Amino acid sequence: MTGVSIPIGCVLLGTVRPFGPKGVPSGIDKQAVDGAVRVTVLGLAGDGQGDPRHHGGPEKAIHHYAFDHYPAWREELSPLSTQAAEVLARPGAFGENVSTAGLTEADVCIGDRFRLGGALVEVSQARQPCWKLNHRFGHAGMARAVQQSLRTGWYYRVLEEGGLERGDSLVLVERPYPDWSLQRLLHVLYVDRLDAGALCVMATLPALAENWRKLARQRLERREVEDMEPRLAGG
């Protein structure tokens, strides 16, 4: 797949605003922008995160979500939430910074290096959906549905800064871990959760974000799965 070029459908930025019934600060409502945006090691210039402890930073500098998944979400959510239909009408429903068609979790591996416009980025981790998606979509089970679907999206760390705009290309330049697609990683995390062999590899996978390697080590040591409820239903 090296050298395959995927066009960037949208580049999206968010302003931090009160969100949800408690008015917590959030930048999840991202809007498409025209013109060049600077890609930095901390993310896209002008993009805001309301909770820097859990969002943004070098290991989650850019969030990418496949527009390919939108039709399935529309079909699944239309009987459950009119609000979901509204947010799914355009890219940005999942708070993503980059939207493309033609690339999903089955096609992307941990450690993949892409030329993203003028920047060089590396896939660092998949997304762990949180309760904010429940309010975003007007569906109390949305975070859980995203987790169970394995259609989570993924994050990049930035290795070389540069410019990015809609219509630029995403080009795979290196794939050091072809056995570790995001689909496989998510299967270990959310389906076959105590697969000791896979967890041992995850715990030492150099390109995987440290918090995910730590999670793998903890599962191996404790022989149990961490409590996901606060992330999925909290807030």
Residue frames as qw, qx, qy, qz and C-alpha x, y, z in Angstrom:
[[0.000, 0.883, 0.470, 0.000, 0.00, 0.00, 0.00],
 [0.405, -0.548, 0.066, 0.729, 3.03, 2.32, 0.29],
 [0.158, -0.078, 0.441, 0.880, 2.68, 5.27, -2.03],
 [0.024, -0.609, -0.745, -0.271, -1.11, 5.12, -2.27],
 [0.043, 0.078, -0.107, 0.990, -2.55, 8.63, -2.16],
 [0.107, -0.640, -0.757, 0.076, -5.81, 9.50, -0.37],
 [0.072, 0.540, 0.128, 0.829, -7.28, 12.99, -0.91],
 [0.104, -0.230, -0.607, 0.754, -8.07, 15.06, 2.18],
 [0.048, -0.629, -0.690, -0.355, -11.81, 15.70, 2.08],
 [0.266, -0.891, -0.143, -0.339, -11.94, 18.17, 4.99],
 [0.437, 0.119, -0.516, 0.727, -9.68, 19.84, 7.51],
 [0.434, -0.728, -0.416, -0.330, -11.58, 20.77, 10.66],
 [0.251, 0.223, -0.501, 0.798, -10.91, 22.99, 13.68],
 [0.431, -0.663, -0.604, -0.098, -12.86, 23.50, 16.87],
 [0.040, -0.557, 0.273, -0.783, -13.31, 26.38, 19.31],
 [0.262, -0.173, -0.841, 0.441, -13.67, 25.54, 22.99],
 [0.406, -0.361, -0.132, -0.829, -17.24, 26.19, 24.13],
 [0.484, -0.134, 0.669, -0.548, -19.55, 24.98, 26.93],
 [0.483, 0.118, -0.757, -0.423, -20.83, 21.54, 25.99],
 [0.430, -0.232, -0.871, 0.052, -23.50, 19.16, 27.26],
 [0.433, -0.745, -0.452, -0.232, -25.94, 19.63, 30.14],
 [0.621, -0.639, -0.159, 0.425, -23.18, 20.64, 32.56],
 [0.242, 0.967, -0.066, 0.033, -21.52, 23.07, 30.17],
 [0.739, -0.426, 0.307, 0.421, -18.09, 21.44, 30.33],
 [0.154, 0.769, -0.377, -0.493, -15.48, 23.07, 28.05],
 [0.741, 0.099, 0.632, 0.204, -15.07, 21.15, 24.79],
 [0.148, 0.563, -0.426, -0.692, -13.80, 21.65, 21.25],
 [0.484, 0.121, 0.861, 0.100, -15.66, 18.63, 19.83],
 [0.485, 0.756, 0.403, -0.175, -17.84, 20.76, 17.52],
 [0.395, -0.369, 0.447, 0.713, -15.32, 21.15, 14.72],
 [0.513, 0.766, 0.194, -0.335, -15.94, 23.07, 11.51],
 [0.768, 0.297, 0.313, 0.473, -14.39, 22.64, 8.08],
 [0.129, -0.827, 0.111, 0.537, -11.95, 25.38, 7.10],
 [0.722, 0.651, 0.093, 0.217, -10.62, 26.57, 3.76],
 [0.171, 0.884, -0.365, 0.237, -7.04, 27.57, 3.20],
 [0.641, 0.267, -0.632, 0.345, -3.80, 26.30, 4.68],
 [0.674, -0.703, 0.050, -0.223, -3.54, 25.31, 8.35],
 [0.175, 0.647, -0.702, 0.243, -0.25, 24.81, 10.18],
 [0.921, -0.218, -0.318, -0.045, 0.38, 21.29, 11.49],
 [0.037, -0.716, 0.563, -0.411, 2.42, 21.43, 14.70],
 [0.339, 0.124, -0.902, 0.239, 3.61, 18.81, 17.19],
 [0.170, 0.169, 0.691, -0.681, 0.67, 19.80, 19.41],
 [0.384, 0.562, 0.722, -0.125, -1.93, 19.64, 16.65],
 [0.321, 0.599, 0.436, 0.590, -3.49, 21.93, 14.08],
 [0.156, -0.057, -0.196, 0.966, -2.98, 25.63, 14.72],
 [0.382, -0.135, -0.119, -0.907, -6.28, 27.16, 15.81],
 [0.672, -0.263, -0.643, -0.256, -7.80, 23.90, 17.09],
 [0.291, -0.515, 0.463, -0.660, -8.97, 23.88, 20.71],
 [0.584, -0.178, -0.791, 0.041, -9.35, 21.15, 23.33],
 [0.464, -0.691, -0.007, -0.555, -11.39, 21.72, 26.46],
 [0.842, -0.493, 0.207, -0.070, -9.76, 18.91, 28.44],
 [0.366, 0.740, -0.565, 0.004, -5.99, 18.87, 27.71],
 [0.466, -0.417, 0.755, -0.198, -5.52, 15.99, 30.15],
 [0.681, 0.164, 0.710, -0.070, -7.45, 13.60, 27.90],
 [0.630, 0.701, 0.323, 0.090, -7.41, 15.31, 24.50],
 [0.321, 0.913, -0.216, 0.129, -4.69, 16.75, 22.33],
 [0.551, -0.661, 0.490, 0.142, -0.99, 16.72, 23.14],
 [0.083, 0.579, -0.714, -0.384, 1.86, 15.15, 21.17],
 [0.206, -0.019, 0.975, 0.075, 0.39, 11.61, 21.13],
 [0.277, 0.626, 0.727, -0.047, -3.06, 12.82, 20.05],
 [0.133, -0.346, 0.151, 0.917, -2.07, 15.78, 17.94],
 [0.405, 0.179, -0.401, -0.802, -4.48, 15.06, 15.06],
 [0.546, 0.159, 0.756, -0.325, -7.69, 13.03, 15.07],
 [0.263, 0.208, -0.673, -0.660, -8.61, 11.27, 11.81],
 [0.566, 0.207, 0.693, -0.396, -12.03, 9.71, 11.19],
 [0.165, 0.056, 0.819, 0.546, -13.13, 7.80, 8.10],
 [0.463, 0.210, -0.002, -0.861, -16.07, 9.41, 6.32],
 [0.403, 0.065, -0.853, -0.325, -16.63, 5.87, 4.97],
 [0.141, -0.215, -0.894, 0.366, -18.38, 5.03, 8.27],
 [0.252, 0.115, 0.193, -0.941, -20.99, 7.79, 8.09],
 [0.575, -0.052, -0.503, -0.643, -23.59, 5.88, 6.00],
 [0.538, -0.181, -0.815, 0.116, -23.61, 2.98, 8.48],
 [0.125, -0.187, -0.561, 0.796, -23.98, 5.37, 11.42],
 [0.378, 0.026, -0.113, -0.919, -26.86, 7.18, 9.72],
 [0.628, -0.118, -0.659, -0.397, -28.66, 3.88, 9.17],
 [0.504, -0.185, -0.770, 0.345, -28.05, 2.63, 12.71],
 [0.153, -0.222, -0.462, 0.845, -28.87, 5.87, 14.50],
 [0.221, -0.212, -0.353, -0.884, -31.78, 7.25, 12.49],
 [0.547, -0.496, -0.614, -0.279, -34.39, 5.32, 14.55],
 [0.612, -0.405, -0.492, 0.468, -32.75, 6.43, 17.80],
 [0.296, -0.625, -0.140, 0.709, -31.90, 10.13, 17.52],
 [0.418, 0.856, 0.263, 0.153, -32.85, 13.05, 15.29],
 [0.222, -0.913, 0.283, 0.193, -29.86, 14.91, 16.70],
 [0.655, -0.247, 0.609, 0.373, -27.56, 12.20, 15.32],
 [0.583, 0.587, 0.481, 0.289, -28.90, 12.80, 11.82],
 [0.088, 0.996, 0.018, 0.004, -28.05, 16.48, 12.14],
 [0.363, -0.768, 0.474, 0.232, -24.44, 15.99, 13.23],
 [0.656, -0.046, 0.683, 0.318, -23.89, 13.24, 10.64],
 [0.526, 0.800, 0.270, -0.097, -24.95, 15.54, 7.81],
 [0.399, 0.849, -0.304, 0.165, -21.35, 16.68, 7.35],
 [0.725, 0.141, -0.489, 0.464, -17.82, 15.70, 8.40],
 [0.017, 0.463, -0.415, 0.783, -16.87, 16.57, 11.98],
 [0.738, -0.450, -0.269, -0.426, -19.51, 14.55, 13.82],
 [0.890, -0.279, -0.280, 0.227, -16.86, 12.71, 15.81],
 [0.350, -0.903, 0.140, 0.206, -14.70, 15.73, 16.54],
 [0.829, 0.070, 0.275, 0.482, -12.18, 14.78, 13.87],
 [0.125, -0.736, 0.222, 0.627, -9.55, 17.12, 12.44],
 [0.111, 0.366, -0.721, -0.578, -9.12, 15.18, 9.20],
 [0.744, 0.285, 0.469, -0.382, -11.84, 13.52, 7.12],
 [0.132, 0.399, -0.747, -0.515, -11.17, 11.19, 4.20],
 [0.895, 0.175, 0.178, -0.369, -12.89, 8.50, 2.16],
 [0.787, 0.475, -0.393, -0.005, -11.09, 5.33, 1.16],
 [0.376, 0.352, -0.711, 0.479, -9.19, 4.56, 4.36],
 [0.716, -0.559, -0.111, -0.403, -10.49, 2.82, 7.51],
 [0.546, -0.627, 0.524, -0.185, -9.15, 1.08, 10.60],
 [0.943, 0.084, 0.317, 0.059, -8.71, -2.09, 8.52],
 [0.686, 0.653, 0.006, 0.319, -6.29, -0.25, 6.21],
 [0.039, 0.839, -0.339, 0.424, -4.14, 1.59, 8.78],
 [0.833, -0.157, -0.439, 0.297, -1.49, 0.15, 11.09],
 [0.499, -0.843, 0.030, 0.199, 0.15, 1.41, 14.26],
 [0.541, -0.475, 0.378, 0.582, 3.37, 3.19, 13.35],
 [0.543, 0.589, 0.455, 0.388, 2.28, 3.98, 9.80],
 [0.229, -0.500, 0.053, 0.833, 4.01, 7.13, 8.61],
 [0.403, 0.719, 0.534, 0.190, 2.09, 9.36, 6.25],
 [0.203, 0.002, 0.124, 0.971, 2.92, 12.51, 4.39],
 [0.034, 0.742, 0.646, -0.174, -0.08, 14.65, 5.37],
 [0.207, 0.976, 0.058, 0.032, 0.05, 17.67, 3.09],
 [0.383, 0.744, -0.421, 0.350, 3.43, 19.17, 3.95],
 [0.473, -0.601, 0.531, -0.364, 3.73, 17.44, 7.34],
 [0.528, 0.167, -0.833, -0.004, 4.98, 13.97, 8.29],
 [0.624, -0.387, 0.297, -0.611, 2.78, 12.15, 10.79],
 [0.273, 0.170, -0.944, 0.072, 2.77, 8.75, 12.51],
 [0.692, -0.411, -0.388, -0.449, -0.20, 6.69, 13.71],
 [0.009, 0.429, -0.687, 0.587, 0.12, 6.57, 17.51],
 [0.180, 0.143, 0.871, -0.435, -3.14, 5.00, 18.75],
 [0.151, -0.504, -0.718, -0.456, -6.80, 4.42, 18.06],
 [0.276, -0.436, 0.120, -0.848, -9.47, 6.46, 19.78],
 [0.179, -0.275, -0.879, 0.345, -11.03, 5.45, 23.08],
 [0.192, -0.564, -0.410, -0.691, -14.55, 6.90, 22.79],
 [0.128, -0.116, -0.634, 0.754, -15.86, 8.83, 25.78],
 [0.077, 0.595, 0.734, -0.320, -19.20, 9.99, 27.16],
 [0.094, 0.504, -0.061, -0.857, -19.08, 13.29, 25.26],
 [0.123, 0.007, -0.777, -0.618, -20.19, 11.40, 22.17],
 [0.034, -0.484, -0.862, 0.147, -23.42, 10.50, 24.01],
 [0.059, 0.721, 0.305, -0.619, -24.33, 14.20, 24.25],
 [0.011, -0.390, 0.497, 0.775, -22.96, 15.01, 20.82],
 [0.180, -0.066, -0.839, -0.509, -25.30, 12.49, 19.16],
 [0.576, -0.173, 0.116, -0.791, -28.25, 12.72, 21.54],
 [0.887, -0.026, -0.418, -0.193, -27.95, 9.00, 22.22],
 [0.573, -0.701, 0.368, -0.210, -26.94, 7.73, 25.67],
 [0.900, -0.148, 0.385, 0.139, -25.28, 4.64, 24.22],
 [0.584, 0.799, -0.147, -0.013, -23.21, 6.31, 21.52],
 [0.069, -0.746, 0.660, -0.061, -19.76, 5.98, 23.12],
 [0.650, -0.160, 0.734, -0.112, -20.45, 2.31, 23.76],
 [0.790, 0.536, 0.276, -0.112, -21.71, 1.83, 20.19],
 [0.371, 0.841, -0.394, -0.013, -18.55, 3.38, 18.75],
 [0.308, -0.554, 0.767, -0.102, -16.42, 1.13, 20.94],
 [0.732, 0.075, 0.661, -0.144, -18.33, -2.02, 20.02],
 [0.708, 0.686, 0.095, -0.137, -18.30, -1.17, 16.30],
 [0.717, -0.248, 0.287, 0.585, -14.50, -0.74, 16.29],
 [0.380, 0.680, 0.291, 0.555, -15.13, 2.30, 14.07],
 [0.478, -0.718, -0.269, 0.428, -13.29, 4.62, 16.42],
 [0.284, 0.930, -0.132, 0.191, -10.95, 6.69, 14.30],
 [0.843, -0.139, -0.124, 0.505, -7.29, 7.19, 15.17],
 [0.196, -0.956, 0.074, 0.205, -4.64, 9.71, 16.17],
 [0.731, 0.489, -0.138, 0.455, -1.34, 10.92, 14.75],
 [0.490, -0.695, 0.061, 0.523, 1.79, 12.26, 16.36],
 [0.461, 0.886, -0.043, 0.011, 3.60, 14.86, 14.24],
 [0.828, -0.187, 0.159, 0.505, 7.18, 14.08, 13.24],
 [0.335, 0.017, 0.240, 0.911, 7.67, 17.02, 10.87],
 [0.188, 0.658, 0.401, -0.609, 5.57, 20.16, 10.95],
 [0.183, 0.072, 0.606, 0.771, 4.11, 21.62, 7.78],
 [0.398, 0.167, 0.026, -0.902, 1.01, 22.99, 6.09],
 [0.163, 0.255, 0.951, 0.065, -2.28, 21.23, 5.35],
 [0.408, 0.259, 0.062, -0.874, -5.43, 22.12, 3.45],
 [0.743, 0.328, 0.499, -0.301, -8.44, 20.45, 1.89],
 [0.726, 0.667, -0.106, -0.130, -7.48, 18.72, -1.36],
 [0.007, -0.675, 0.737, -0.037, -3.96, 17.85, -0.19],
 [0.822, 0.100, -0.539, -0.157, -2.97, 14.19, -0.15],
 [0.664, -0.530, 0.490, -0.194, -2.35, 11.63, 2.57],
 [0.732, 0.475, -0.485, -0.062, 0.40, 9.34, 1.31],
 [0.888, -0.429, 0.163, 0.039, 1.74, 6.28, 3.15],
 [0.350, 0.791, -0.497, 0.074, 5.54, 6.39, 3.17],
 [0.209, 0.357, -0.869, 0.272, 6.45, 3.68, 5.70],
 [0.827, -0.320, -0.127, -0.444, 4.75, 0.70, 7.41],
 [0.104, 0.514, -0.804, 0.282, 7.01, -0.81, 10.10],
 [0.302, -0.031, 0.858, -0.415, 4.31, -2.94, 11.79],
 [0.432, 0.033, -0.561, -0.705, 2.12, -4.48, 9.09],
 [0.377, -0.226, -0.898, 0.038, 0.77, -7.11, 11.50],
 [0.143, -0.427, -0.609, 0.653, -0.77, -4.46, 13.74],
 [0.071, -0.494, -0.468, -0.729, -3.69, -2.92, 11.93],
 [0.266, -0.215, 0.337, -0.877, -5.89, -0.66, 14.02],
 [0.786, -0.147, -0.305, -0.518, -8.65, -3.20, 13.51],
 [0.752, -0.027, -0.617, 0.229, -6.53, -5.86, 15.22],
 [0.190, 0.184, -0.505, 0.822, -5.50, -3.47, 17.99],
 [0.485, -0.209, 0.092, -0.844, -9.12, -2.56, 18.68],
 [0.824, -0.120, -0.491, -0.257, -10.12, -6.23, 18.68],
 [0.574, 0.006, -0.644, 0.506, -7.59, -6.89, 21.44],
 [0.014, -0.165, 0.363, -0.917, -8.66, -3.84, 23.38],
 [0.509, -0.026, 0.168, -0.844, -12.42, -4.29, 23.19],
 [0.854, 0.059, -0.308, -0.415, -13.22, -7.89, 22.12],
 [0.898, -0.044, -0.380, 0.218, -10.56, -10.49, 23.02],
 [0.163, -0.923, 0.132, -0.324, -9.52, -8.41, 25.99],
 [0.602, -0.644, 0.472, -0.033, -7.22, -10.82, 27.84],
 [0.899, 0.405, -0.085, 0.144, -5.31, -12.32, 24.90],
 [0.625, -0.684, 0.198, 0.320, -2.00, -12.66, 26.72],
 [0.693, 0.077, 0.390, 0.602, 0.11, -13.13, 23.59],
 [0.260, 0.737, 0.315, 0.538, -1.28, -10.05, 21.89],
 [0.357, -0.930, -0.068, -0.059, -1.06, -8.00, 25.07],
 [0.730, -0.426, 0.220, 0.487, 2.61, -8.94, 25.48],
 [0.521, 0.318, 0.364, 0.703, 3.37, -7.60, 22.01],
 [0.037, -0.878, -0.298, -0.372, 1.24, -4.48, 22.58],
 [0.569, -0.795, -0.056, 0.204, 3.11, -3.75, 25.79],
 [0.557, -0.450, 0.350, 0.604, 6.40, -3.42, 23.89],
 [0.530, 0.614, 0.446, 0.379, 5.22, -2.05, 20.52],
 [0.423, -0.210, -0.058, 0.880, 7.48, 1.00, 20.12],
 [0.005, -0.253, -0.344, -0.904, 5.17, 3.12, 17.96],
 [0.391, -0.631, -0.639, -0.201, 2.14, 2.58, 20.19],
 [0.177, -0.733, 0.148, -0.639, 1.38, 5.44, 22.58],
 [0.182, 0.264, -0.799, 0.509, 2.73, 4.81, 26.07],
 [0.516, -0.108, 0.429, -0.733, -0.69, 4.94, 27.76],
 [0.881, 0.156, -0.214, -0.393, -1.85, 2.03, 25.55],
 [0.590, 0.316, -0.706, 0.231, 1.32, 0.03, 26.31],
 [0.129, -0.253, 0.663, -0.693, 0.73, 0.69, 30.01],
 [0.755, -0.016, 0.119, -0.645, -2.86, -0.53, 29.69],
 [0.836, 0.228, -0.484, -0.120, -1.59, -3.78, 28.12],
 [0.331, 0.313, -0.748, 0.482, 0.92, -4.26, 30.94],
 [0.394, -0.193, 0.485, -0.757, -1.76, -3.69, 33.57],
 [0.865, 0.053, -0.115, -0.485, -4.09, -6.27, 32.04],
 [0.722, 0.275, -0.622, 0.126, -1.26, -8.79, 32.00],
 [0.131, 0.297, -0.693, 0.643, -0.30, -8.08, 35.61],
 [0.447, -0.062, 0.460, -0.765, -3.82, -8.02, 37.04],
 [0.007, 0.126, 0.960, 0.249, -5.37, -10.57, 34.66],
 [0.148, 0.682, 0.659, -0.279, -8.47, -8.41, 34.49],
 [0.266, 0.549, 0.386, 0.692, -9.91, -5.67, 32.31],
 [0.110, -0.073, -0.287, 0.949, -10.03, -2.11, 33.56],
 [0.176, 0.651, 0.647, -0.357, -13.36, -0.44, 34.37],
 [0.235, 0.212, 0.459, 0.830, -14.50, 1.37, 31.22],
 [0.071, -0.743, -0.665, -0.024, -17.79, 2.71, 32.61],
 [0.195, -0.742, -0.146, 0.624, -16.53, 6.12, 33.78],
 [0.161, -0.268, 0.505, 0.805, -15.19, 6.80, 30.27],
 [0.000, -0.296, -0.815, -0.498, -18.29, 5.52, 28.46],
 [0.263, -0.692, -0.635, -0.221, -21.03, 6.85, 30.70],
 [0.423, -0.452, -0.359, 0.698, -19.43, 9.38, 33.03],
 [0.143, 0.120, 0.175, 0.967, -19.76, 13.12, 32.96]]
